[in-house]
Amino acid sequence: NNKINPSVNEFVKLEKMMGLDQFETFKRFGESVIEHKSEILKLLNQLKSEGKKIVAYGMSGRGNTLLNYWKVDTEIIDYGIDASPERYDRYVPGMHIPIKSPENSLVDVDYALLLAWIFKDDIMKKESDFIKNGGKFIIPMPKPHFEP
């Protein structure tokens, strides 16, 4: 006996326009996720084979999900860096990567995998010394790339 809000029909219409009522849409999405995983692993493994030191920056739940899906652990990532003191001296669930404070954590690091990419601009400003010393951020989304 509840009245359906007119916005429901608008959302259903929008979802159909986006193809969200089609299996093929989700199949393509799944394929793109697998392709992305392959690209990031190829990049990380190449850098590690060259002897580069790689850390992860921003150990959020979003980043942890990616690390676990990619199965990237301490064979690739030396340690994680996070601004939240409650995460210091703990480990990433599943991948057991140790988490450190940002204080001096980018010294002698070649690459920082930026798992907090939505805060990229702020983090890159904050870590300008890392960049001045030749360090690069690996931005995983939407496609893996380096900055600067």
LUMTORMI-153169 format. One record per residue: residue number from 1; x, y, z of N, C-alpha, C in turn. Coordinates in Angstrom, 2 decimals. Each point is the difference from the previous one (the first is absolute). Example, Ala and Ser with C-alpha at 12.3 -4.5 7.8 and 13.67 -1.06 7.14 Angstrom:
<atoms>
ATOM   resi       nxx       nyy       nzz      caxx      cayy      cazz       cxx       cyy       czz
ATOM      1     13.19     -5.69      7.80     -0.89      1.19      0.00      0.90      1.20      0.00
ATOM      2     -0.35      1.05     -0.72      0.82      1.19      0.06     -0.77      1.09      0.73
</atoms>
This chain:
<atoms>
ATOM   resi       nxx       nyy       nzz      caxx      cayy      cazz       cxx       cyy       czz
ATOM      1      0.80     -1.21      0.00     -0.80      1.21      0.00      0.84      1.27      0.00
ATOM      2      1.33     -0.17     -0.07      0.86      1.18     -0.03      0.03      0.59     -1.40
ATOM      3      0.01      1.32     -0.03      0.07      0.68     -1.28      1.47      0.04     -0.45
ATOM      4      0.25     -0.35     -1.25      1.36      0.00     -0.54      0.35      1.42     -0.45
ATOM      5      1.11      0.46      0.51      0.48      1.33     -0.35      0.32      0.03     -1.49
ATOM      6     -0.38      1.06     -0.69      0.28      0.10     -1.45      1.49     -0.11     -0.36
ATOM      7      0.87      0.33      0.96      1.44     -0.08     -0.28      0.45     -1.44     -0.27
ATOM      8     -0.75     -0.99      0.52      0.35     -1.40     -0.22     -0.01     -0.30     -1.49
ATOM      9     -1.05      0.43     -0.69     -0.08     -0.23     -1.45      1.14      0.69     -0.74
ATOM     10      0.40      1.18      0.47      1.11      0.71     -0.63      1.31     -0.78      0.16
ATOM     11      0.19     -0.57      1.20      1.22     -0.79      0.23     -0.01     -1.28     -0.83
ATOM     12     -1.13     -0.65     -0.11     -0.12     -1.21     -0.83      0.32      0.33     -1.45
ATOM     13     -0.52      1.12     -0.47      0.25      0.45     -1.37      1.50      0.27     -0.22
ATOM     14      0.61      0.67      0.96      1.43      0.31     -0.07      0.83     -1.29     -0.01
ATOM     15     -0.36     -0.95      0.86      0.73     -1.27      0.05     -0.10     -0.74     -1.34
ATOM     16     -1.16      0.03     -0.62     -0.17     -0.65     -1.31      0.85      0.72     -1.06
ATOM     17      0.03      1.33      0.05      0.82      0.76     -0.94      1.47     -0.36      0.15
ATOM     18      0.42     -0.29      1.22      1.40     -0.36      0.27      0.27     -1.48     -0.28
ATOM     19     -1.03     -0.74     -0.32      0.17     -1.42     -0.29      0.07     -0.88      1.22
ATOM     20     -0.40      0.52      1.15      0.10     -0.77      1.24     -1.05     -1.11      0.11
ATOM     21     -0.84     -0.11     -1.01     -0.96     -1.10     -0.04      0.48     -1.09     -0.96
ATOM     22      1.25      0.12     -0.47      0.55     -0.93     -0.97      1.20     -0.75      0.59
ATOM     23      0.00     -1.31     -0.13      1.11     -0.83      0.48      1.32      0.43     -0.64
ATOM     24     -0.03      0.34     -1.27      1.20      0.36     -0.75      0.75      1.18      0.65
ATOM     25     -0.73      0.94      0.57      0.61      1.15      0.67      0.89     -0.47      1.14
ATOM     26     -0.50     -0.93      0.79      0.75     -0.49      1.16      1.14     -0.91     -0.44
ATOM     27     -0.19     -0.72     -1.08      1.06     -0.85     -0.55      1.17      0.88     -0.45
ATOM     28     -0.29      1.07     -0.73      1.05      0.93     -0.45      0.72      0.63      1.20
ATOM     29     -0.78      0.36      1.03      0.60      0.58      1.19      0.97     -0.99      0.64
ATOM     30     -0.42     -1.25      0.15      0.87     -1.03      0.58      1.27     -0.19     -0.81
ATOM     31     -0.14      0.00     -1.31      1.18     -0.14     -0.86      0.95      1.17      0.16
ATOM     32     -0.54      1.21      0.16      0.87      1.17      0.17      0.71     -0.03      1.35
ATOM     33     -0.64     -0.56      1.02      0.63     -0.13      1.32      1.18     -0.97     -0.10
ATOM     34     -0.19     -1.11     -0.69      1.08     -0.98     -0.17      1.15      0.60     -0.81
ATOM     35     -0.32      0.76     -1.03      1.03      0.66     -0.81      0.79      1.00      0.83
ATOM     36     -0.70      0.77      0.84      0.66      0.97      0.86      0.97     -0.70      0.96
ATOM     37     -0.44     -1.10      0.58      0.86     -0.76      0.91      1.27     -0.45     -0.72
ATOM     38     -0.15     -0.48     -1.19      1.15     -0.45     -0.79      0.97      1.15     -0.26
ATOM     39     -0.53      1.18     -0.34      0.83      1.17     -0.27      0.78      0.45      1.23
ATOM     40     -0.68      0.09      1.13      0.68      0.48      1.21      1.04     -1.01      0.47
ATOM     41     -0.31     -1.30     -0.08      0.97     -1.02      0.41      1.22     -0.01     -0.91
ATOM     42     -0.22      0.16     -1.29      1.12      0.05     -0.94      0.92      1.17      0.35
ATOM     43     -0.59      1.16      0.26      0.76      1.19      0.35      0.78     -0.20      1.30
ATOM     44     -0.68     -0.44      1.05      0.65     -0.18      1.30      1.10     -1.05     -0.06
ATOM     45     -0.27     -1.12     -0.66      1.01     -1.06     -0.10      1.22      0.47     -0.80
ATOM     46     -0.22      0.78     -1.05      1.11      0.54     -0.79      0.88      0.90      0.86
ATOM     47     -0.63      0.92      0.74      0.77      0.91      0.85      0.78     -0.77      1.06
ATOM     48     -0.63     -1.00      0.60      0.66     -0.77      1.05      1.17     -0.80     -0.58
ATOM     49     -0.18     -0.53     -1.21      1.09     -0.76     -0.64      1.20      0.89     -0.31
ATOM     50     -0.23      1.31     -0.11      1.07      0.97     -0.22      0.63      0.44      1.33
ATOM     51     -0.45     -0.59      1.11      0.55      0.32      1.31     -0.54      1.26      0.63
ATOM     52     -1.14      0.48     -0.47     -0.58      1.23      0.53     -0.69     -0.25      1.33
ATOM     53      0.08      1.01      0.86     -0.69     -0.05      1.29     -1.38      0.62     -0.19
ATOM     54     -1.04     -0.79      0.32     -1.39      0.44     -0.19     -0.72     -0.06      1.34
ATOM     55     -0.68      1.08      0.35     -0.84      0.02      1.19     -1.43      0.31     -0.44
ATOM     56     -0.93     -0.28      0.86     -1.41      0.35     -0.25     -0.33      1.21      0.86
ATOM     57     -0.73      0.94     -0.56     -0.32      1.24      0.72     -1.51      0.12      0.12
ATOM     58     -0.49      0.03      1.26     -1.43      0.12      0.26     -0.62     -1.36      0.18
ATOM     59     -0.02     -0.51      1.20     -0.40     -1.38      0.26     -1.47     -0.11      0.41
ATOM     60     -0.85      0.54     -0.84     -1.44     -0.01      0.26     -0.61     -1.37     -0.33
ATOM     61     -1.25     -0.15      0.31     -0.72     -1.22     -0.37     -0.02     -0.20     -1.50
ATOM     62     -0.12      1.09     -0.74      0.01     -0.06     -1.47      1.33     -0.57     -0.48
ATOM     63      1.09      0.53      0.54      1.32     -0.48     -0.37      0.24     -1.43      0.41
ATOM     64     -0.48     -0.36      1.20      0.15     -1.37      0.48     -0.74     -0.98     -0.90
ATOM     65     -1.17      0.39     -0.46     -0.76     -0.85     -0.92      0.80     -0.25     -1.27
ATOM     66      0.60      1.05     -0.55      0.81     -0.16     -1.21      1.21     -0.89      0.25
ATOM     67      0.74      0.25      1.08      1.18     -0.82      0.29     -0.36     -1.47      0.13
ATOM     68     -1.11     -0.29      0.66     -0.42     -1.39      0.15     -0.46     -0.60     -1.32
ATOM     69     -0.73      0.75     -0.80     -0.44     -0.51     -1.30      1.21     -0.24     -0.91
ATOM     70      0.96      0.91      0.02      1.19     -0.15     -0.82      0.96     -1.04      0.58
ATOM     71     -0.19     -0.37      1.29      0.91     -0.88      0.72      1.42      0.59      0.06
ATOM     72      0.06      1.29      0.28      1.26      0.71      0.13      0.35      0.07      1.48
ATOM     73      1.16     -0.57      0.35      0.43     -0.02      1.39      1.41      0.56      0.12
ATOM     74      0.73     -0.43      1.03      1.33      0.57      0.25      1.06     -0.45     -1.00
ATOM     75     -0.33     -0.88     -0.91      0.94     -0.31     -1.08      0.08      1.17     -0.99
ATOM     76     -1.06      0.81     -0.05     -0.05      1.16     -0.90      0.07      1.31      0.80
ATOM     77     -0.82      0.09      1.03     -0.11      1.22      0.80      0.83     -0.15      1.27
ATOM     78      0.96      0.90      0.19      0.87     -0.09      1.17     -0.76      0.31      1.30
ATOM     79     -0.86      1.02     -0.05     -0.84      0.36      1.14     -1.06      0.98     -0.48
ATOM     80     -0.97      0.23      0.85     -1.05      0.96     -0.29      0.18      1.24      0.85
ATOM     81     -0.52      1.11     -0.49      0.05      1.28      0.70     -1.42      0.50      0.16
ATOM     82     -0.33      0.48      1.20     -1.33      0.55      0.21      0.08      1.14      1.00
ATOM     83     -0.87      0.98     -0.16     -0.01      1.17      0.87     -0.72     -0.25      1.32
ATOM     84     -0.73     -1.10      0.12     -0.78     -0.28      1.21      0.85     -0.71      1.05
ATOM     85      0.28      0.65      1.13      0.85     -0.61      1.04     -0.50     -1.36      0.49
ATOM     86     -1.31     -0.21     -0.04     -0.53     -1.30      0.48      0.42     -1.16     -0.90
ATOM     87      0.51      0.29     -1.19      0.45     -1.07     -0.92      1.50     -0.29      0.11
ATOM     88      0.76      0.89      0.64      1.44     -0.18      0.10      0.31     -1.31      0.74
ATOM     89      1.05     -0.65     -0.45      0.49     -1.25      0.61     -1.03     -1.13     -0.04
ATOM     90     -0.90      0.08     -0.95     -0.95     -1.08     -0.26      0.29     -0.54     -1.39
ATOM     91     -0.83     -0.94     -0.43      0.21     -0.64     -1.30     -1.26      0.03     -0.83
ATOM     92      0.19      0.05     -1.32     -1.12     -0.04     -0.93     -0.64     -1.38      0.12
ATOM     93     -1.30     -0.08      0.28     -0.65     -1.30      0.09      0.15     -0.79     -1.30
ATOM     94      0.36     -1.25      0.13      0.12     -0.88     -1.16      1.39     -0.01     -0.61
ATOM     95      0.56      1.16     -0.26      1.30      0.07     -0.68      1.15      0.22      0.98
ATOM     96     -0.31      0.32      1.25      0.98      0.12      1.09      1.12      0.99     -0.29
ATOM     97     -0.35      1.08     -0.69      0.96      1.07     -0.27      0.03      0.91      1.22
ATOM     98      1.20      0.25      0.57      0.07      0.89      1.17     -0.34      1.44     -0.38
ATOM     99     -0.64      0.71      0.93     -0.41      1.39     -0.24      0.81      0.93      0.89
ATOM    100      0.54      1.06     -0.61      0.81      0.98      0.70     -0.62      1.39     -0.09
ATOM    101      0.50      0.88      0.83     -0.34      1.42     -0.05      0.64      0.61     -1.26
ATOM    102     -0.59      1.07     -0.53      0.60      0.65     -1.17      1.34      0.69      0.30
ATOM    103      0.27      0.26      1.27      1.21      0.71      0.40      1.26     -0.73     -0.49
ATOM    104      0.70      0.59     -0.95      1.25     -0.54     -0.57     -0.15     -1.36     -0.67
ATOM    105     -1.20     -0.41     -0.31     -0.23     -1.33     -0.58      0.25     -0.07     -1.50
ATOM    106      0.22      1.14     -0.64      0.26     -0.01     -1.44      1.48      0.20     -0.33
ATOM    107      0.85      0.02      1.03      1.43      0.13     -0.23      0.49     -1.29     -0.65
ATOM    108      0.78      0.13     -1.06      0.56     -1.14     -0.74     -1.06     -0.89     -0.65
ATOM    109     -1.17      0.54     -0.25     -1.08     -0.74     -0.69     -0.02      0.47     -1.45
ATOM    110     -0.14     -0.95     -0.92     -0.06      0.34     -1.42     -1.42      0.32     -0.44
ATOM    111     -0.97     -0.84      0.46     -1.39      0.14     -0.44     -0.94     -0.16      1.19
ATOM    112     -1.06      0.79     -0.01     -1.06     -0.12      1.00     -1.30     -0.29     -0.75
ATOM    113     -0.56     -1.18      0.25     -1.28     -0.38     -0.58     -1.07      0.76      0.76
ATOM    114     -0.62      0.96     -0.64     -0.94      0.89      0.68     -1.39     -0.62      0.05
ATOM    115     -0.29     -0.67      1.10     -1.29     -0.67      0.18     -1.08      0.99      0.43
ATOM    116      0.41      1.19      0.39     -0.95      1.08      0.34     -0.02      0.99     -1.16
ATOM    117     -0.18     -0.51     -1.21      0.09      0.84     -1.21     -1.01      1.13     -0.03
ATOM    118     -1.10     -0.12      0.74     -0.97      1.10      0.00      0.55      1.24      0.71
ATOM    119      1.08     -0.18      0.78      0.66      1.12      0.68      1.34      0.32     -0.65
ATOM    120      0.16     -0.42     -1.25      1.28      0.11     -0.72      0.61      1.40      0.07
ATOM    121     -0.77      1.01     -0.32      0.56      1.36     -0.06      0.54      0.44      1.36
ATOM    122     -0.76     -0.24      1.05      0.45      0.38      1.34      1.24     -0.79      0.43
ATOM    123      0.00     -1.28     -0.27      1.13     -0.85      0.40      1.26      0.39     -0.78
ATOM    124     -0.14      0.27     -1.29      1.17      0.37     -0.79      0.58      1.34      0.45
ATOM    125     -0.84      0.92      0.42      0.49      1.26      0.55      0.75     -0.25      1.31
ATOM    126     -0.61     -0.82      0.84      0.59     -0.31      1.31      1.34     -0.73     -0.16
ATOM    127      0.11     -0.83     -1.01      1.20     -0.82     -0.20      0.88      0.55     -1.12
ATOM    128      0.08      1.32     -0.09      0.78      0.64     -1.07      1.48     -0.36      0.07
ATOM    129      0.55     -0.21      1.20      1.41     -0.39      0.12      0.25     -1.36     -0.65
ATOM    130     -0.92     -0.92      0.17      0.10     -1.32     -0.64      0.10      0.17     -1.51
ATOM    131     -0.84      0.84     -0.55     -0.01      0.25     -1.44      1.29      0.71     -0.44
ATOM    132      0.44      1.01      0.78      1.24      0.72     -0.33      1.20     -0.93      0.00
ATOM    133     -0.04     -1.03      0.83      1.10     -0.96      0.08     -0.12     -1.12     -1.02
ATOM    134     -0.93      0.14     -0.94     -0.12     -0.98     -1.08     -1.04     -1.07      0.20
ATOM    135     -0.70      0.03      1.13     -1.05     -0.99      0.26     -1.20      0.21     -0.90
ATOM    136     -0.67     -1.07     -0.29     -1.21      0.07     -0.84     -1.14     -0.73      0.70
ATOM    137     -1.19      0.53     -0.22     -1.21     -0.67      0.48     -0.56     -0.86     -1.12
ATOM    138     -0.44     -1.18      0.36     -0.73     -0.87     -0.92     -1.47      0.21      0.33
ATOM    139     -0.74      0.54     -0.95     -1.42      0.23      0.19     -0.73     -1.18     -0.65
ATOM    140     -0.72     -0.80      0.78     -0.59     -1.22     -0.57     -1.27      0.21     -0.81
ATOM    141     -0.69      1.11      0.20     -1.30      0.18     -0.64     -0.05      1.28     -0.83
ATOM    142     -0.72      0.07     -1.07     -0.79     -1.09     -0.57      0.86     -1.03     -0.73
ATOM    143      1.16      0.44     -0.52      0.99     -0.90     -0.58      1.32      0.25      0.74
ATOM    144      0.77     -1.05      0.26      1.28      0.22      0.68      0.91      0.96     -0.78
ATOM    145      0.51      1.02      0.72      0.91      0.96     -0.60      0.84      0.65      1.08
ATOM    146      1.07      0.69     -0.44      0.90      0.67      0.92     -0.31      1.49      0.05
ATOM    147      0.23      0.58      1.18     -0.04      1.45      0.16      1.09      0.37      0.99
ATOM    148      0.69      1.09     -0.09     -0.02      0.87     -1.17      0.77     -0.67     -1.12
</atoms>
